[in-house]
Amino acid sequence: MFSHRYRYLFITLLSLYTFMNTALCNVYYYFNIDIEWYYALATIFCITLLIWEGNRVVKPYFKKRFLKKENKVRFLIFFFLAGNIIAFIASVFVVFIVGNVIHGYSWLESSNPYKLNIIYGSLINLFFHLINAILFFFREYRRQWAEAEELRKISTQAEIQLIKSQINPHFLFNNLNVLSGMVIKDNPEANHFIEEFSKVYRYVLNNHEKELVELKSELEFIQPYIFLLKKRFDKGLEVDINIPDHYNNWYIVPAALQMLIENAIKHNIVSSNKPLQIEIYANGNEVLMVKNKLQPRKSSVQSTKIGLQNIRKRYELISGKDVIIKQTENEFEVGLPLLHLN
């Protein structure tokens, strides 16, 4: 508000309006203030201008120092208090220049002008900050509404991505092939495979619409998923999970681990001669890391990065936290923030 391009026009009109009201109410007569009308108007204008500009100058500092996501009201309160100090200084300074310096009034003769203009300064500062608070909360409402719309859009995209990528026909086809081979060979692991396979799909169907799931639930789901992958790749895939139990009640985006493992398999060689190593661990800074060795395929499938973008956007909208992505010559690593629900 204080940086609006038409602020000087608004200050001028407000000063004229205030002066007209003081003149119509004979304020200068009743309080025995002997001053020319143009000096009175100039006094009001200068006080209004200094209060506005003073607030505009200090606002960036208070935004940086006090404006935080969890406590926006504190910013408005401290900013308003600072505005009152600016209003007091501006009122005293202008009255001193006009009354004591230009007109040569004594301090006793200037007592009423000081009182009236300090009151005017505090009221006009209150008026400015009320408008600023209304605009502030209106912008916050619009921003949160836009974020909610974006989150719904991203959730829909993520759901489509899960259907297209994580629960895709290729995954179903590959596992049914493995299952078929087991049944034909009368392998006793067939029932176990079917059970683990059903766990994966049950979890995805139950949780794909949720914004967050407990890490414990995600880890319970990822075990049967890894079991299915190991039956498919045998010794070509090595997944090591090292997460302390005290993180079980923290939250992450559902199916994020599955998506990252699938992404690693998609873009790297997975063979018994060159096993793909994937490590999932907590780094001690409330971040869940998923790291894999880089051994790119010669004819690697071109990455659309839709899955990773969805994870990043959902974290951003839900918690405001960033997903960490690191790539070195030998490793690719993604960090998923672990969240607490308020």
matplotlib code that plots the C-alpha trace (Angstrom):
import matplotlib.pyplot as plt

x = [0.0, 2.6, 4.4, 1.3, 2.1, -0.8, 0.2, 1.0, -2.4, -4.0, -2.0, -2.9, -6.6, -6.6, -4.8, -7.3, -10.2, -8.8, -8.1, -11.7, -13.1, -11.0, -11.9, -15.7, -15.5, -13.6, -11.0, -8.4, -10.8, -11.9, -8.4, -7.0, -4.6, -3.5, -2.2, -2.7, -4.8, -2.0, 0.3, -2.4, -2.9, 0.9, 1.2, -1.4, 0.1, 3.6, 2.6, 0.5, 3.4, 6.1, 3.9, 3.2, 6.8, 8.2, 6.0, 7.1, 10.8, 10.6, 8.2, 10.8, 12.8, 9.7, 8.7, 12.2, 12.4, 8.9, 6.8, 6.9, 4.4, 3.3, 2.8, 1.7, -0.3, 3.0, 4.3, 1.3, 1.4, 5.1, 4.8, 1.8, 3.8, 6.7, 4.2, 3.1, 6.6, 7.0, 3.7, 4.8, 8.2, 6.7, 4.0, 6.4, 8.9, 6.4, 4.7, 8.1, 9.2, 5.9, 5.1, 8.3, 10.7, 8.6, 6.0, 8.2, 5.6, 6.6, 6.3, 3.2, 1.6, 2.4, 1.0, -2.4, -1.0, 1.4, -1.5, -3.9, -1.3, 0.1, -3.5, -4.0, -0.8, -1.7, -5.2, -4.0, -1.3, -4.1, -6.2, -3.2, -2.5, -6.1, -6.2, -2.8, -4.1, -7.3, -5.2, -2.7, -5.2, -7.1, -3.8, -3.2, -6.7, -6.1, -2.7, -4.0, -7.0, -4.6, -2.3, -5.3, -6.4, -2.8, -2.6, -5.9, -4.4, -1.1, -3.0, -5.0, -1.8, -0.1, -3.1, -2.9, 0.9, 0.4, -2.1, 0.2, 3.6, 3.4, 0.3, 1.0, 0.2, 3.9, 4.3, 1.2, 2.3, 5.9, 4.7, 2.0, 4.7, 6.8, 3.6, 2.8, 6.3, 5.9, 2.5, 3.7, 6.7, 4.4, 6.7, 5.6, 6.4, 3.5, 1.1, 3.6, 4.1, 0.3, -0.1, 2.7, 1.4, -2.1, -0.6, 1.1, -2.2, -4.3, -1.9, -2.0, -5.7, -6.2, -3.7, -3.4, -5.9, -4.3, -1.9, 0.3, 0.8, 2.8, 6.3, 5.6, 2.7, 4.9, 7.7, 5.3, 4.1, 7.6, 8.7, 6.3, 7.0, 10.7, 9.9, 8.1, 11.0, 13.6, 11.6, 11.8, 15.4, 16.8, 20.4, 20.3, 18.7, 19.9, 17.8, 19.1, 16.7, 18.1, 15.6, 15.3, 12.0, 11.5, 10.7, 7.7, 5.1, 6.5, 4.7, 5.7, 3.9, 2.3, 4.0, 7.0, 9.5, 7.9, 8.2, 11.8, 12.8, 10.9, 12.7, 16.1, 15.3, 13.9, 17.1, 19.9, 21.3, 19.8, 21.6, 23.3, 26.6, 26.0, 23.5, 21.7, 22.3, 19.5, 19.9, 17.0, 18.0, 17.3, 20.1, 19.4, 18.1, 14.4, 15.0, 14.5, 17.2, 16.9, 20.3, 21.2, 24.3, 24.5, 24.9, 22.9, 21.5, 23.0, 19.5, 18.0, 14.3, 14.0, 12.8, 9.8, 10.5, 6.7, 6.9, 9.7, 8.1, 4.8, 6.6, 8.4, 5.2, 3.1, 5.8, 5.9, 2.2, 1.6, 4.5, 6.5, 9.6, 11.8, 12.8, 16.5, 18.0, 21.7, 23.7, 27.3, 29.4, 28.5, 25.3, 21.9, 20.2, 16.7, 15.8, 12.2, 11.4, 9.8, 6.8, 4.9, 1.2, -0.1]
y = [0.0, 2.6, 2.2, 2.8, 4.9, 7.3, 7.8, 11.5, 12.3, 10.4, 12.3, 15.7, 14.9, 13.6, 16.7, 19.0, 17.0, 17.3, 21.0, 21.6, 19.8, 21.8, 25.0, 24.2, 23.2, 26.4, 24.3, 27.1, 29.6, 27.4, 26.4, 30.0, 29.1, 32.2, 30.9, 31.6, 29.1, 28.2, 27.5, 25.3, 23.4, 23.0, 21.7, 19.0, 18.1, 17.8, 15.7, 13.4, 13.1, 12.4, 9.8, 8.0, 8.2, 7.2, 4.1, 3.3, 3.5, 1.3, -1.3, -3.5, -3.8, -4.9, -7.3, -8.9, -9.0, -9.9, -11.2, -14.9, -17.5, -18.6, -15.1, -12.4, -10.4, -9.7, -8.0, -5.7, -4.9, -3.9, -2.1, 0.0, 0.8, 2.0, 4.1, 5.8, 6.8, 8.2, 10.1, 11.6, 12.7, 14.1, 16.1, 17.6, 18.4, 20.2, 22.2, 23.3, 24.5, 26.3, 27.6, 28.1, 28.9, 30.6, 32.4, 32.7, 31.4, 30.5, 26.9, 27.9, 29.4, 26.3, 23.8, 23.5, 23.1, 20.4, 18.5, 18.7, 17.7, 14.8, 13.6, 14.1, 12.2, 9.2, 9.0, 9.3, 6.7, 4.4, 5.1, 4.2, 1.0, -0.1, 0.2, -1.5, -4.4, -4.8, -4.9, -7.3, -9.8, -9.5, -10.3, -13.2, -14.6, -14.4, -16.0, -18.9, -19.4, -19.5, -22.0, -24.2, -24.2, -25.0, -27.8, -29.3, -29.1, -30.7, -33.4, -34.2, -34.3, -36.5, -38.9, -39.1, -39.6, -42.4, -44.1, -43.5, -44.3, -46.0, -48.2, -48.5, -51.4, -52.2, -52.7, -54.9, -56.8, -57.5, -58.7, -60.9, -62.5, -63.3, -64.6, -66.7, -68.3, -69.1, -70.7, -72.8, -74.1, -74.7, -72.4, -72.2, -68.4, -67.8, -67.1, -64.8, -62.9, -62.5, -61.2, -58.6, -57.6, -57.0, -55.0, -52.5, -51.9, -51.7, -49.0, -47.0, -47.1, -46.2, -43.3, -41.8, -39.0, -38.0, -35.1, -36.7, -40.1, -41.3, -42.4, -45.7, -46.4, -45.5, -47.8, -50.7, -50.2, -49.9, -53.3, -55.4, -53.0, -53.8, -57.5, -57.4, -55.5, -58.0, -60.9, -59.2, -58.1, -60.6, -59.6, -56.7, -54.4, -53.6, -51.4, -50.5, -48.8, -47.2, -45.0, -44.8, -45.7, -42.3, -40.9, -43.3, -40.7, -38.0, -37.4, -37.4, -37.2, -40.6, -42.9, -40.5, -43.3, -45.6, -42.8, -42.2, -45.9, -46.3, -43.3, -44.7, -48.0, -46.3, -44.4, -46.7, -50.1, -52.9, -56.2, -58.9, -57.9, -54.3, -54.1, -50.8, -49.7, -47.5, -46.2, -44.7, -43.1, -40.2, -37.6, -36.3, -33.0, -34.0, -35.0, -38.5, -39.1, -41.5, -42.0, -44.2, -45.0, -43.4, -46.0, -44.6, -46.8, -46.4, -45.9, -44.2, -43.2, -39.5, -38.1, -35.9, -35.2, -35.0, -37.2, -35.3, -32.0, -33.1, -34.2, -30.8, -28.8, -30.7, -30.2, -26.5, -26.0, -28.2, -27.1, -24.4, -26.6, -27.5, -31.0, -31.4, -32.6, -33.4, -35.0, -35.8, -37.7, -41.0, -40.5, -39.0, -38.0, -36.6, -35.3, -35.4, -33.1, -35.0, -33.1, -32.7, -32.0, -29.0]
z = [0.0, 1.1, -2.3, -4.4, -7.5, -6.8, -3.1, -3.5, -5.1, -2.2, 0.4, -1.2, -1.4, 2.2, 3.4, 1.7, 3.1, 6.6, 6.3, 5.0, 8.1, 10.5, 8.9, 8.8, 12.5, 13.4, 15.1, 14.9, 16.5, 19.4, 20.3, 19.9, 17.1, 15.1, 11.8, 8.1, 6.2, 3.8, 6.7, 8.3, 5.1, 4.7, 8.2, 7.6, 4.3, 5.6, 8.6, 6.4, 3.8, 6.5, 8.2, 4.9, 3.6, 7.0, 7.0, 3.4, 4.3, 7.4, 6.0, 4.2, 7.5, 9.5, 6.7, 6.8, 10.5, 11.6, 8.6, 9.0, 7.8, 11.2, 12.7, 10.3, 13.0, 14.9, 11.8, 11.6, 15.3, 15.3, 12.1, 13.5, 16.7, 14.6, 12.6, 15.8, 16.6, 13.1, 13.5, 16.8, 15.4, 12.2, 14.1, 16.6, 13.8, 11.5, 14.3, 15.6, 12.1, 11.4, 14.9, 16.7, 13.8, 11.2, 13.4, 16.5, 18.9, 22.4, 23.7, 25.7, 22.6, 20.6, 23.2, 21.5, 18.0, 19.3, 21.0, 18.1, 15.5, 17.6, 17.9, 14.2, 13.4, 15.6, 14.0, 10.4, 11.1, 12.5, 9.4, 7.1, 9.0, 9.0, 5.2, 5.0, 7.2, 5.1, 1.9, 3.5, 4.6, 1.3, -0.6, 1.8, 1.2, -2.6, -2.3, -0.2, -2.5, -5.5, -3.6, -2.8, -6.5, -7.5, -4.9, -6.3, -9.8, -8.7, -6.8, -9.9, -12.0, -9.3, -9.4, -13.2, -12.9, -10.4, -12.8, -15.8, -14.2, -10.9, -11.5, -15.2, -17.4, -17.8, -14.0, -13.9, -17.0, -15.7, -12.3, -13.9, -16.0, -12.9, -11.2, -14.2, -14.2, -10.5, -10.9, -13.9, -12.0, -9.0, -6.9, -3.3, -3.3, -5.7, -2.8, -1.1, -4.4, -4.8, -1.2, -1.6, -5.0, -3.5, -0.6, -3.1, -5.0, -1.8, -0.4, -3.6, -3.9, -0.3, -0.2, -3.6, -2.8, 0.5, 0.8, 3.4, 5.0, 8.0, 7.2, 9.0, 6.6, 3.6, 4.8, 5.3, 1.8, 0.2, 1.5, -0.6, -3.5, -3.2, -2.9, -6.2, -7.8, -6.5, -7.9, -11.2, -11.1, -8.6, -7.7, -10.1, -7.4, -3.9, -1.7, 1.8, 4.2, 7.4, 9.2, 13.0, 14.6, 16.1, 12.6, 12.2, 13.1, 10.8, 7.4, 3.7, 0.4, -0.4, -2.9, -3.1, -2.3, -4.9, -7.5, -6.7, -6.8, -10.1, -11.5, -10.5, -12.2, -15.3, -16.0, -14.8, -15.7, -13.5, -13.9, -11.8, -13.4, -12.4, -9.5, -9.0, -5.4, -3.8, -0.2, 1.8, 5.1, 7.5, 7.4, 11.0, 9.8, 9.4, 5.8, 4.2, 1.6, -1.4, -3.1, -6.0, -8.0, -11.4, -14.1, -17.0, -19.7, -23.2, -24.6, -21.6, -21.7, -22.0, -18.6, -18.5, -14.8, -14.1, -11.1, -9.4, -10.2, -8.7, -5.5, -5.3, -6.0, -3.5, -0.7, -1.6, -1.4, 1.7, 3.8, 2.0, 2.2, -0.8, -2.0, -2.1, -5.4, -5.7, -8.5, -8.6, -11.1, -9.4, -7.5, -7.7, -4.4, -3.5, 0.0, 1.1, 4.1, 7.0, 8.3, 11.5, 11.4, 13.3]

ax = plt.figure().add_subplot(projection="3d")
ax.plot(x, y, z, "-o")
ax.set_aspect("equal")
plt.show()
